[in-house]
Amino acid sequence: MKIDFRTPICGVRPAVLKQLFRGGRYHQFSINEAIKAFGESETDARKRLKNLHSEGWINEEGVLSGREDHVLGMWELTESGLRLAAMPMVKRFPISEGREIVKRVIEVAQQMNGEPWNSNRITKIILLGSVLTGKDTDDAGDVDLDVITHVRKDIPREELHRLAEVENEGRANKLNLYHWGDVLLVRRIKKVSRRIHIVGGEIKPEWPQRVVYEFDNVTGKEIPADYNQSTAKVGKTSTHFDSKILFSLMPILLLSNSVIVFSEL
């Protein structure tokens, strides 16, 4: 569902509709609530509601008569209305701008992967959504990225543990010592632009996606990725922190000063 919050819907600003749609109980609102929201006469408000109904945003009066809580004169949101009510108001931007943001993200990832004090490395950045599939002249609501990190493999485990301890300094909860390094890297990626959205969970293989940055965690070298290549399917990926690195190597948990130390990494 694509909504430009700068463009009125049936003559009403989307922000006004969102407030009206979210204000009632049971996804309903009354004609009086609509009059107040629109700031117009009852006659004009009813005409506007009829237009909203014809475009599929609300159901017309009387359709809820079979419900015990129905009150005559109430309007109910359709699926489109519910989605509008729940949709965050994000100012859209040109896709060409989004692609410039991706380039800046890659530069920041390269910088962080060259910093010797980080316990984690960004091993892959995947671009999804309209910034990948759209044209430069189209617009987008955000830049959808999946950022995958791994604990470093190019340094001894004693050094890795020391780096993680420094990253966790001052934190009360150190249960997952090596996870915090992942969080710090992803936070720095998000700071590149407020338009960035980090995709959570597993990426579905049918989604259009492209690896725009890749790093070999063993050799410590970047793997060339062609940002301008045609859309590719890369299959399933893990989310930000790969806990399998820690748990697949038969760790022995040693409690020391409320810190869990893994014997193998």
C-alpha positions in Angstrom: 0.0 0.0 0.0 1.5 3.3 -1.1 0.3 6.6 0.4 1.8 10.0 -0.2 1.0 11.9 2.9 1.3 15.2 1.0 -1.6 14.3 -1.3 -5.2 14.7 0.0 -7.5 11.7 0.1 -11.0 12.8 -1.1 -10.0 16.3 -0.3 -8.8 15.5 3.2 -5.2 15.5 4.4 -4.1 11.9 5.3 -3.0 13.2 8.7 -6.6 14.3 9.5 -8.0 10.9 8.3 -5.5 9.0 10.4 -6.6 10.9 13.5 -10.3 10.3 12.7 -9.8 6.6 11.9 -7.7 6.0 15.1 -10.0 7.9 17.5 -13.1 5.6 17.6 -13.8 2.3 19.3 -14.2 -1.0 17.3 -12.7 0.8 14.2 -15.8 2.9 14.0 -16.5 6.6 14.1 -19.7 8.8 14.1 -20.9 11.5 11.8 -20.3 14.0 14.6 -16.7 12.9 14.9 -16.3 13.4 11.1 -17.8 16.8 11.2 -15.4 17.9 14.0 -12.4 16.4 12.2 -13.2 17.9 8.8 -14.3 21.2 10.2 -17.3 21.5 7.9 -21.1 21.2 7.8 -23.0 17.9 8.2 -24.0 18.0 4.6 -20.5 18.5 3.3 -19.1 15.9 5.8 -21.7 13.3 4.6 -20.7 13.9 1.0 -17.0 13.5 1.9 -17.8 10.2 3.8 -19.6 8.9 0.7 -16.6 9.6 -1.4 -14.4 7.9 1.1 -16.7 4.9 1.0 -16.7 4.8 -2.8 -12.9 4.7 -2.8 -12.9 1.9 -0.3 -11.6 3.5 2.9 -14.8 3.1 5.0 -18.1 1.1 5.0 -21.3 3.1 4.6 -23.9 3.5 7.4 -26.0 0.6 8.4 -23.7 -2.2 7.4 -23.0 -3.1 11.0 -26.7 -3.6 12.0 -26.1 -7.3 12.7 -23.7 -6.5 15.5 -24.9 -6.1 19.1 -22.8 -3.0 19.6 -23.9 -1.3 16.4 -25.2 2.2 16.7 -27.0 3.6 13.6 -25.0 6.3 11.9 -21.6 4.8 12.7 -19.0 4.2 10.0 -16.5 1.3 10.0 -13.0 1.2 8.5 -12.3 -1.2 5.7 -9.0 -3.0 5.4 -7.5 0.0 3.5 -8.8 2.3 6.3 -7.2 0.1 9.0 -3.9 0.1 7.2 -4.0 3.9 6.8 -4.7 4.3 10.5 -1.8 2.0 11.4 0.7 3.4 8.8 3.4 5.7 10.2 3.5 9.1 8.6 6.8 9.1 6.8 7.7 11.8 4.3 8.5 10.1 1.0 11.7 10.9 -0.9 13.1 10.2 -4.4 14.5 6.7 -4.9 17.6 8.3 -6.4 18.2 9.8 -2.9 17.7 6.4 -1.4 20.4 4.9 -3.6 22.9 7.6 -2.5 22.1 6.7 1.1 23.0 3.0 0.2 26.4 4.2 -1.1 27.0 6.1 2.1 26.1 3.0 4.1 28.6 1.0 2.2 31.3 3.6 3.0 30.5 3.5 6.7 30.6 -0.3 6.7 34.0 -0.3 5.0 35.2 2.2 7.7 33.9 0.1 10.6 35.3 -3.1 9.2 38.7 -1.5 9.1 38.6 -0.4 12.8 40.8 -2.7 14.9 38.8 -2.1 18.1 35.5 -3.7 17.0 34.7 -7.3 18.2 32.3 -7.8 15.2 32.4 -7.3 11.5 29.7 -6.5 9.1 29.8 -9.5 6.7 26.8 -8.6 4.5 24.4 -5.8 3.7 21.3 -6.7 1.7 19.1 -4.1 0.0 15.4 -4.8 -0.4 12.2 -2.8 -1.2 11.4 0.0 -3.5 14.9 1.5 -3.5 16.0 -1.7 -5.1 13.1 -2.3 -7.5 11.9 1.2 -8.4 13.1 3.8 -10.9 15.1 6.9 -10.0 12.1 9.0 -10.7 9.9 7.0 -8.3 9.7 7.7 -4.6 10.1 5.6 -1.5 9.2 5.7 2.2 12.4 4.2 3.6 15.6 2.4 2.7 15.1 -1.3 3.6 18.4 -3.0 4.6 19.4 -6.2 6.3 22.7 -5.9 8.1 24.4 -9.2 9.0 27.3 -9.3 11.4 29.6 -12.0 12.8 32.1 -12.2 15.6 35.6 -11.6 14.2 37.6 -14.7 13.2 40.9 -13.0 12.4 42.2 -12.4 15.9 42.9 -14.7 18.9 40.0 -15.4 21.2 41.8 -13.7 24.1 42.0 -10.4 22.1 38.4 -10.9 20.9 37.3 -11.2 24.6 39.2 -8.1 25.6 37.6 -6.0 22.8 34.2 -7.3 23.8 34.9 -6.4 27.4 35.8 -2.8 26.4 32.6 -2.5 24.3 30.5 -3.7 27.3 32.1 -1.4 29.8 29.5 0.2 32.0 26.7 -2.1 30.9 24.8 -3.8 33.7 23.8 -6.9 31.6 26.8 -8.7 30.1 25.1 -12.0 29.7 25.7 -12.1 25.9 29.1 -10.4 25.8 29.6 -10.6 22.1 26.1 -9.4 21.0 26.7 -5.8 22.1 29.3 -5.4 19.4 26.7 -6.3 16.8 24.3 -3.8 18.2 26.8 -1.0 18.1 27.6 -1.6 14.4 24.0 -1.7 13.4 23.3 1.5 15.3 26.0 3.3 13.4 24.5 2.1 10.1 21.1 3.5 11.2 22.7 6.8 12.0 23.8 7.3 8.4 20.2 8.4 7.6 16.8 8.6 9.4 15.4 7.0 6.2 17.1 3.7 6.9 14.9 0.8 8.1 16.7 -2.3 9.3 14.7 -5.4 8.3 14.2 -7.8 11.2 13.6 -11.5 11.0 14.3 -13.9 8.2 14.2 -12.5 4.6 11.8 -14.5 2.5 13.6 -15.9 -0.6 10.8 -14.6 -2.9 11.5 -11.0 -2.0 13.6 -9.0 -4.5 16.9 -8.5 -2.9 20.5 -7.7 -3.6 23.8 -8.0 -1.7 25.3 -4.5 -2.0 28.2 -5.2 0.4 30.0 -8.4 1.5 33.1 -9.0 3.7 35.1 -12.1 4.3 35.3 -12.5 8.0 38.2 -15.0 7.9 40.6 -13.2 5.5 39.5 -9.7 6.6 39.0 -8.7 3.0 36.0 -7.2 1.2 34.3 -9.3 -1.5 33.5 -7.2 -4.6 29.8 -6.5 -5.0 28.3 -4.7 -8.0 25.8 -2.2 -6.7 24.5 -1.6 -10.2 23.9 -5.2 -11.2 20.4 -6.4 -12.0 18.1 -7.5 -9.2 19.3 -10.8 -7.7 17.8 -13.4 -5.4 20.2 -14.4 -2.7 18.1 -16.9 -0.7 17.6 -17.0 3.0 19.9 -15.1 5.3 20.4 -14.9 9.0 19.5 -11.8 11.1 22.0 -9.4 12.6 23.7 -11.6 15.2 24.7 -15.2 14.3 24.5 -17.0 17.7 25.5 -20.3 16.0 29.1 -19.1 15.9 29.1 -19.2 19.7 27.0 -22.3 20.4 28.0 -24.6 17.7 31.6 -24.8 19.0 30.7 -26.5 22.4 31.1 -23.5 24.7 31.8 -24.0 28.3 30.1 -21.4 30.4 32.2 -19.9 33.1 30.5 -17.4 35.4 32.9 -14.7 36.4 31.8 -11.2 37.6 28.4 -11.8 36.1 30.0 -12.3 32.7 29.7 -15.4 30.6 33.0 -16.4 29.0 33.0 -18.9 26.2 35.9 -21.3 26.0 35.8 -21.6 22.3 34.9 -19.0 19.6 
